[in-house]
Amino acid sequence: MQKLLIILGLLALAAGLFWPWLARIPFGRLPGDVHIHRDGSDFFFPITTGLLVSVVLSLLIWLFRR
């Protein structure tokens, strides 16, 4: 558990340091993400982004458990 928390902390630190470059990646604006603009409201549901994040995290967890 300690290793996992340290790794997650380092990943969060790296994401914070590299945020200006990471913000340019079209994450959250992938094909399949639902974004609806209507009068006075805005709805966003990142289906494809959520699936992609889920697959990547599942692979990383699987690799760390080996």
N, C-alpha and C positions, 0 to 999 in steps of 0.2 A: 504494500500500500504506500509506503514511503517513497519508493522509486516512482510510482505512478504520479503521486502528488508533485514530486520534484520535476518530472518530465512535463506535466501539465503546466506548472509554473514557468518553466523555461520556454515552453511553446507560447504561452500568453505574453511573456516578456518579448520574445522575438516578434510576435504579431504586432505588439505595440510599437516596437522600434521600426519595423518595416511597413507600418500602416500607410504612409504616403504612396508607396508603390503597390501595396496590396489593394488599396481602394480603386486602383485603375483596372483591376481584373473584373470582367463583367459578371461577377458572382451575384446572383440575385436578379439578374436580367437575362437568364438563359431561356432558350425556347422551351415553352411548356409552363413557364411561370405565369400565373394569372395576375393581371394588373388592370383594374377597372376604375376609370375616372368617370364620375357622375357629378351632377350639380351639388356642390358643397360636401361631397364625400369622396373618399379614395379607399379602395380595397386592394390589398396585395396578398397573394397566397403563393409562396415559392415552392411549388410541387417538385419541379425538376431539381432545384437547388437542394431541397431537403433530401431527395433520394440520393443525389450525388454525395452529399455530406454523410449520409447514413452508410453508404457503401464504403467510402474511404475510411470512416471511423471503424467500421466492422473489420476491414482488412488490417488496419493498424492494431486493433485489439487482438486479432487472431495471430498476427506476427509476434506481438509481445508475449503472448502466452506460450509460444513454442519454445 
